[in-house]
């Protein structure tokens, strides 16, 4: 199967799924949908020390947008999924964007 795959959730788990597919030689399109305005990032435990250090948010990114793109993974941020139509195999975002995913093969 080399049809499109849509992964809902652009956090650490979603990115790991996308990268694992590439590692296993999946060559089809992969789209990673995330409701947040930025790509996957580490979520540190909130502490006074962490707040005092005033680290840049970029230090929390798991992968840079360029690294994700080099793996041929399309990252769509700001996409809150509002509906999944299993019959049509369509994922819709609240902002009107929609994405087709591959047919399920057994």
N, C-alpha and C positions, 0 to 999 in steps of 0.2 A: 504494500500500500504506500503510495507516494502522494496522496491527496492532501489537501490542507488540514492542519490541526490547529484548533483554537484552544488555548489554555486560559481559563478564567482565574485570575489571581496572579499578579506580578510580584509577589513576595519571594522569599527565599525558596519556598517549595515549588512555586510555579517555574521559577528560573531553573531549578534543579531538574525538573521534568524536561524542560526544553533542551537543556544542555545534555541530559542523558540520551534523549532521542538523537541528537547530533552525534554523540559519542558512539551510539549503536548504528551509525551510518544511515539514519533516516534522512532522505534528501528532499522530501516535500516541503511545502511552505509551513512555517510555524509562526503563529501570531500569539503573543502574550498580552493579555488585557489586564490593565490595572486601574483601579478607581482613583488612585492617588496621582498627583501631578508629576511624579518622578519615578524613576525605575527602582528595581529591587535594592533594598538597603538593610543593613544590620540594625536591629532594634535593641540598643543597649539598655541595660537596666537604668532607670532614671535615678540619679543620685545627686546629692549636692556637689560632690567632687566633679562629676561629669559636667554639671551646669557651670561650675567655676572655671573649668578648663576652656569653655567656649570654643569647642572644636567646630570646624567647618562641617556643614552637612555633607559635603562631598567626601569627607573621610569615612562616612558610613556606607557609601555605595558598595554593593557586593561586586558589581561589574560596571564599568563605564558604559555609556551608551554606545561608544565605538566598539567596545569588546563584544557587546551583545550583537551589534550589527555584523561584525566580522564572522560570527557564528551563523549568520543568515537567519536570525530570529527577529521578527518584526515586533517591536515593542510599541503598544498603543497605551498611552497614559491618559488619565482623566476620563476613563471609560468605565462608568458604573453600569454593570450589566443589569438590564431591566427585564429581559425575557430570554428564554431559551426555548426554541421550537424544535423539539426532537424529530418530528415528522419531516420537516423541511431541512433540518440540520443547520439551523440559523441561530446565531447569537446576536441579540440586539442590545445596544447601549442606550442609556437614558437620553443622550444627546442626539440620537437618531442614527448613529453609525451602526452598521450591521456587518457580520462576518459569517461566511459559510465555512462549515467544517466538513471533513471527509466522511464519506459513508462508512458505517461500521461493518466490518467484515468478520464473519465467524468461521 
